[in-house]
Amino acid sequence: MDKVILGMLMLSRLTLYQMKAIIKQNFWAFCSDSTGSIQAALKKLLAAGMISFVEYVEKSINKKRYSITQTGRAAFMAWLLTPIDLNASGMEFGKLLFMGFVPIDKRIALIDAVIIKAEQEYAAHVTLQAQINEISMDDTYAETVKCWEDDTEYRDGVRAATERDDDVTNIDDIAFYQKAALQYGIDYMKFDIEWFKKLKIEMESGGI
């Protein structure tokens, strides 16, 4: 929320209700447009000296118009000039929304950093997948069943969760979805790599 507000105020001075409307229309995927959430973020930014406001009266209503300070601009740009962390939550991807503020000569380096990290994580997950696939399911069954023989409380807990007393089938089902989740992560990382590589080509060809 803090970064979205700073990003909006980089463009123009705004009232709380103008911010609320912009967030609702453009940034709903990253943060809440509730008045309470915006007020809390404004209070935090004011305390940090990153924004300021002027009070005025319009149609007999007292209003505040907020603007970003030099401290706020510096903080916003410092955040923007760190590569996007694809493993972090929503607002990290917000850096792409505000990439236009970044000097042209720094944009490619930021995208390269994203691609390099994503490729490293992709390779690590592919290696992990290969190692898992090399493990015999017979060995997995034997090891887990032996463990459950020594700890029947956990075996019974799994049986209660699956509503099934067939230990081998339970193990097989659990392993199937664990592998599916890993495959999803690998496919998602592959998509990210291809997407950012395409973006880089567009940036280079368009000079932006």
QUIZILIN-V636128 format. One line per field, one symbol per residue. psi: psi as a letter, one per 40 degrees, with the letter a starting at -180 (. if undefined). A space follows every 50 residues. Layout:
psi->???
This chain:
psi->ddddddddeddiiiidddddddddddfdediieidddddddddddddefe iiiiiihhfehhihhiiiidddddddddddehihheeiidddeddddede ehideedddddddddddddddddddddddddddehhddddddddddddde gddddddddddefhegdddddddddddddddddddddddddddddddddd dddddef.
